[in-house]
Amino acid sequence: DGKGAGEAREEKKPLKPCCACPETKKARDACIIEKGEENCGHLIEAHKECMRALGFKI
């Protein structure tokens, strides 16, 4: 599901993927570091949903 990852529709002010959804990103990254990516699918999906809601195509 990596089609167009990191590309945003710049209709309003451009938001970089690195700056979008800091809460879900922080939780996801902490989980991956502590438990490994395979145990953090729910947080990874939550972050993707947040990014999609902001118009990122991931």
N, CA, C and O atoms as a printed pandas DataFrame, in Angstrom:
     atom_number atom_name residue_name chain_id  residue_number  x_coord  y_coord  z_coord
0              1         N          ASP        A               1    0.833   -1.197    0.000
1              2        CA          ASP        A               1    0.000    0.000    0.000
2              3         C          ASP        A               1    0.870    1.251    0.000
3              4         O          ASP        A               1    0.492    2.270    0.578
4              5         N          GLY        A               2    2.018    1.182   -0.636
5              6        CA          GLY        A               2    2.927    2.304   -0.605
6              7         C          GLY        A               2    2.805    3.222   -1.801
7              8         O          GLY        A               2    3.734    3.970   -2.105
8              9         N          LYS        A               3    1.659    3.177   -2.494
9             10        CA          LYS        A               3    1.471    4.018   -3.664
10            11         C          LYS        A               3    1.445    5.489   -3.262
11            12         O          LYS        A               3    0.629    5.886   -2.430
12            13         N          GLY        A               4    2.312    6.288   -3.834
13            14        CA          GLY        A               4    2.311    7.720   -3.595
14            15         C          GLY        A               4    2.616    8.106   -2.165
15            16         O          GLY        A               4    2.182    9.165   -1.713
16            17         N          ALA        A               5    3.335    7.295   -1.453
17            18        CA          ALA        A               5    3.634    7.598   -0.053
18            19         C          ALA        A               5    4.387    8.915    0.045
19            20         O          ALA        A               5    5.356    9.146   -0.678
20            21         N          GLY        A               6    3.935    9.764    0.938
21            22        CA          GLY        A               6    4.615   11.021    1.167
22            23         C          GLY        A               6    4.161   12.146    0.265
23            24         O          GLY        A               6    4.657   13.266    0.387
24            25         N          GLU        A               7    3.241   11.883   -0.631
25            26        CA          GLU        A               7    2.751   12.944   -1.494
26            27         C          GLU        A               7    1.442   13.489   -0.940
27            28         O          GLU        A               7    0.513   12.741   -0.635
28            29         N          ALA        A               8    1.394   14.800   -0.821
29            30        CA          ALA        A               8    0.193   15.427   -0.283
30            31         C          ALA        A               8   -0.474   16.251   -1.375
31            32         O          ALA        A               8    0.186   16.779   -2.270
32            33         N          ARG        A               9   -1.768   16.347   -1.284
33            34        CA          ARG        A               9   -2.479   17.287   -2.134
34            35         C          ARG        A               9   -2.303   18.660   -1.515
35            36         O          ARG        A               9   -2.721   18.892   -0.380
36            37         N          GLU        A              10   -1.693   19.558   -2.246
37            38        CA          GLU        A              10   -1.409   20.868   -1.679
38            39         C          GLU        A              10   -2.505   21.849   -2.072
39            40         O          GLU        A              10   -2.270   22.772   -2.852
40            41         N          GLU        A              11   -3.691   21.650   -1.536
41            42        CA          GLU        A              11   -4.805   22.530   -1.824
42            43         C          GLU        A              11   -4.793   23.720   -0.872
43            44         O          GLU        A              11   -5.006   24.863   -1.276
44            45         N          LYS        A              12   -4.539   23.426    0.400
45            46        CA          LYS        A              12   -4.472   24.500    1.388
46            47         C          LYS        A              12   -3.004   24.862    1.556
47            48         O          LYS        A              12   -2.292   25.046    0.569
48            49         N          LYS        A              13   -2.546   24.966    2.802
49            50        CA          LYS        A              13   -1.108   25.183    2.983
50            51         C          LYS        A              13   -0.413   23.838    2.938
51            52         O          LYS        A              13   -0.918   22.869    3.505
52            53         N          PRO        A              14    0.726   23.753    2.283
53            54        CA          PRO        A              14    1.413   22.459    2.185
54            55         C          PRO        A              14    1.879   21.967    3.548
55            56         O          PRO        A              14    2.501   22.705    4.313
56            57         N          LEU        A              15    1.573   20.726    3.832
57            58        CA          LEU        A              15    1.985   20.096    5.083
58            59         C          LEU        A              15    2.890   18.935    4.729
59            60         O          LEU        A              15    2.518   18.051    3.957
60            61         N          LYS        A              16    4.082   18.947    5.301
61            62        CA          LYS        A              16    5.030   17.873    5.004
62            63         C          LYS        A              16    4.633   16.615    5.764
63            64         O          LYS        A              16    4.150   16.703    6.893
64            65         N          PRO        A              17    4.831   15.436    5.154
65            66        CA          PRO        A              17    4.479   14.178    5.829
66            67         C          PRO        A              17    5.134   14.028    7.197
67            68         O          PRO        A              17    4.548   13.452    8.114
68            69         N          CYS        A              18    6.356   14.549    7.329
69            70        CA          CYS        A              18    7.071   14.402    8.602
70            71         C          CYS        A              18    6.403   15.183    9.727
71            72         O          CYS        A              18    6.587   14.863   10.902
72            73         N          CYS        A              19    5.637   16.196    9.378
73            74        CA          CYS        A              19    5.036   17.082   10.384
74            75         C          CYS        A              19    3.566   16.761   10.653
75            76         O          CYS        A              19    2.971   17.299   11.587
76            77         N          ALA        A              20    2.987   15.893    9.842
77            78        CA          ALA        A              20    1.570   15.566    9.984
78            79         C          ALA        A              20    1.365   14.534   11.088
79            80         O          ALA        A              20    2.200   13.650   11.281
80            81         N          CYS        A              21    0.267   14.645   11.800
81            82        CA          CYS        A              21   -0.144   13.645   12.795
82            83         C          CYS        A              21    0.947   13.314   13.815
83            84         O          CYS        A              21    1.322   12.149   13.951
84            85         N          PRO        A              22    1.460   14.310   14.529
85            86        CA          PRO        A              22    2.569   14.022   15.457
86            87         C          PRO        A              22    2.216   13.044   16.567
87            88         O          PRO        A              22    3.073   12.278   17.006
88            89         N          GLU        A              23    0.959   13.054   17.031
89            90        CA          GLU        A              23    0.577   12.142   18.121
90            91         C          GLU        A              23    0.645   10.687   17.682
91            92         O          GLU        A              23    1.252    9.854   18.355
92            93         N          THR        A              24    0.018   10.386   16.545
93            94        CA          THR        A              24    0.019    8.994   16.097
94            95         C          THR        A              24    1.410    8.565   15.648
95            96         O          THR        A              24    1.789    7.404   15.802
96            97         N          LYS        A              25    2.163    9.498   15.096
97            98        CA          LYS        A              25    3.523    9.168   14.662
98            99         C          LYS        A              25    4.401    8.820   15.858
99           100         O          LYS        A              25    5.157    7.849   15.826
100          101         N          LYS        A              26    4.293    9.619   16.906
101          102        CA          LYS        A              26    5.107    9.391   18.106
102          103         C          LYS        A              26    4.777    8.039   18.737
103          104         O          LYS        A              26    5.675    7.280   19.101
104          105         N          ALA        A              27    3.486    7.745   18.864
105          106        CA          ALA        A              27    3.055    6.478   19.457
106          107         C          ALA        A              27    3.516    5.299   18.602
107          108         O          ALA        A              27    3.998    4.291   19.118
108          109         N          ARG        A              28    3.361    5.443   17.301
109          110        CA          ARG        A              28    3.773    4.380   16.374
110          111         C          ARG        A              28    5.274    4.129   16.474
111          112         O          ARG        A              28    5.709    2.984   16.592
112          113         N          ASP        A              29    6.058    5.191   16.426
113          114        CA          ASP        A              29    7.516    5.044   16.463
114          115         C          ASP        A              29    7.988    4.444   17.780
115          116         O          ASP        A              29    8.871    3.587   17.793
116          117         N          ALA        A              30    7.402    4.890   18.887
117          118        CA          ALA        A              30    7.785    4.355   20.198
118          119         C          ALA        A              30    7.463    2.868   20.275
119          120         O          ALA        A              30    8.257    2.086   20.799
120          121         N          CYS        A              31    6.310    2.478   19.759
121          122        CA          CYS        A              31    5.904    1.074   19.772
122          123         C          CYS        A              31    6.868    0.231   18.939
123          124         O          CYS        A              31    7.286   -0.845   19.367
124          125         N          ILE        A              32    7.215    0.716   17.760
125          126        CA          ILE        A              32    8.119   -0.035   16.882
126          127         C          ILE        A              32    9.473   -0.233   17.559
127          128         O          ILE        A              32   10.052   -1.317   17.481
128          129         N          ILE        A              33    9.977    0.801   18.219
129          130        CA          ILE        A              33   11.270    0.706   18.902
130          131         C          ILE        A              33   11.196   -0.293   20.052
131          132         O          ILE        A              33   12.101   -1.108   20.232
132          133         N          GLU        A              34   10.120   -0.227   20.826
133          134        CA          GLU        A              34    9.998   -1.076   22.018
134          135         C          GLU        A              34    9.595   -2.514   21.703
135          136         O          GLU        A              34   10.134   -3.454   22.287
136          137         N          LYS        A              35    8.650   -2.685   20.785
137          138        CA          LYS        A              35    8.046   -4.006   20.583
138          139         C          LYS        A              35    8.294   -4.614   19.214
139          140         O          LYS        A              35    8.047   -5.803   19.012
140          141         N          GLY        A              36    8.775   -3.820   18.277
141          142        CA          GLY        A              36    8.967   -4.317   16.921
142          143         C          GLY        A              36    7.749   -4.034   16.055
143          144         O          GLY        A              36    6.612   -4.055   16.524
144          145         N          GLU        A              37    8.010   -3.773   14.796
145          146        CA          GLU        A              37    6.961   -3.365   13.855
146          147         C          GLU        A              37    5.803   -4.353   13.784
147          148         O          GLU        A              37    4.647   -3.951   13.655
148          149         N          GLU        A              38    6.114   -5.651   13.867
149          150        CA          GLU        A              38    5.069   -6.676   13.722
150          151         C          GLU        A              38    4.044   -6.636   14.849
151          152         O          GLU        A              38    2.957   -7.198   14.708
152          153         N          ASN        A              39    4.366   -5.984   15.965
153          154        CA          ASN        A              39    3.445   -5.900   17.103
154          155         C          ASN        A              39    2.727   -4.560   17.201
155          156         O          ASN        A              39    2.036   -4.295   18.185
156          157         N          CYS        A              40    2.883   -3.718   16.193
157          158        CA          CYS        A              40    2.352   -2.354   16.273
158          159         C          CYS        A              40    1.425   -2.013   15.116
159          160         O          CYS        A              40    1.248   -0.840   14.786
160          161         N          GLY        A              41    0.837   -3.025   14.503
161          162        CA          GLY        A              41   -0.009   -2.801   13.336
162          163         C          GLY        A              41   -1.138   -1.824   13.580
163          164         O          GLY        A              41   -1.461   -1.017   12.708
164          165         N          HIS        A              42   -1.750   -1.888   14.769
165          166        CA          HIS        A              42   -2.879   -0.997   15.066
166          167         C          HIS        A              42   -2.437    0.462   15.105
167          168         O          HIS        A              42   -3.183    1.341   14.672
168          169         N          LEU        A              43   -1.242    0.735   15.615
169          170        CA          LEU        A              43   -0.743    2.108   15.667
170          171         C          LEU        A              43   -0.285    2.583   14.294
171          172         O          LEU        A              43   -0.448    3.753   13.947
172          173         N          ILE        A              44    0.285    1.672   13.519
173          174        CA          ILE        A              44    0.699    2.011   12.159
174          175         C          ILE        A              44   -0.532    2.372   11.333
175          176         O          ILE        A              44   -0.520    3.355   10.592
176          177         N          GLU        A              45   -1.593    1.577   11.459
177          178        CA          GLU        A              45   -2.834    1.855   10.728
178          179         C          GLU        A              45   -3.476    3.159   11.189
179          180         O          GLU        A              45   -3.988    3.923   10.371
180          181         N          ALA        A              46   -3.451    3.417   12.494
181          182        CA          ALA        A              46   -4.029    4.661   13.021
182          183         C          ALA        A              46   -3.300    5.864   12.426
183          184         O          ALA        A              46   -3.930    6.862   12.075
184          185         N          HIS        A              47   -1.982    5.771   12.314
185          186        CA          HIS        A              47   -1.199    6.868   11.739
186          187         C          HIS        A              47   -1.522    7.032   10.253
187          188         O          HIS        A              47   -1.652    8.156    9.767
188          189         N          LYS        A              48   -1.653    5.920    9.534
189          190        CA          LYS        A              48   -2.009    5.993    8.116
190          191         C          LYS        A              48   -3.375    6.643    7.930
191          192         O          LYS        A              48   -3.561    7.461    7.030
192          193         N          GLU        A              49   -4.328    6.276    8.784
193          194        CA          GLU        A              49   -5.673    6.859    8.693
194          195         C          GLU        A              49   -5.628    8.363    8.927
195          196         O          GLU        A              49   -6.296    9.126    8.229
196          197         N          CYS        A              50   -4.840    8.784    9.909
197          198        CA          CYS        A              50   -4.685   10.207   10.187
198          199         C          CYS        A              50   -4.088   10.922    8.978
199          200         O          CYS        A              50   -4.558   11.990    8.588
200          201         N          MET        A              51   -3.059   10.332    8.393
201          202        CA          MET        A              51   -2.419   10.928    7.218
202          203         C          MET        A              51   -3.406   11.029    6.052
203          204         O          MET        A              51   -3.461   12.047    5.362
204          205         N          ARG        A              52   -4.183    9.964    5.840
205          206        CA          ARG        A              52   -5.170    9.979    4.755
206          207         C          ARG        A              52   -6.209   11.070    4.987
207          208         O          ARG        A              52   -6.640   11.738    4.048
208          209         N          ALA        A              53   -6.605   11.242    6.235
209          210        CA          ALA        A              53   -7.606   12.261    6.562
210          211         C          ALA        A              53   -7.098   13.665    6.227
211          212         O          ALA        A              53   -7.887   14.570    5.957
212          213         N          LEU        A              54   -5.787   13.835    6.247
213          214        CA          LEU        A              54   -5.192   15.126    5.907
214          215         C          LEU        A              54   -4.918   15.262    4.413
215          216         O          LEU        A              54   -4.423   16.294    3.960
216          217         N          GLY        A              55   -5.239   14.221    3.651
217          218        CA          GLY        A              55   -5.087   14.298    2.204
218          219         C          GLY        A              55   -3.840   13.638    1.654
219          220         O          GLY        A              55   -3.569   13.731    0.457
220          221         N          PHE        A              56   -3.070   12.971    2.512
221          222        CA          PHE        A              56   -1.900   12.247    2.024
222          223         C          PHE        A              56   -2.357   10.937    1.402
223          224         O          PHE        A              56   -3.248   10.265    1.921
224          225         N          LYS        A              57   -1.731   10.581    0.276
225          226        CA          LYS        A              57   -2.088    9.332   -0.399
226          227         C          LYS        A              57   -1.110    8.257    0.020
227          228         O          LYS        A              57   -0.027    8.135   -0.553
228          229         N          ILE        A              58   -1.495    7.467    1.034
229          230        CA          ILE        A              58   -0.640    6.367    1.489
230          231         C          ILE        A              58   -1.487    5.129    1.672
231          232         O          ILE        A              58   -0.971    4.078    2.052
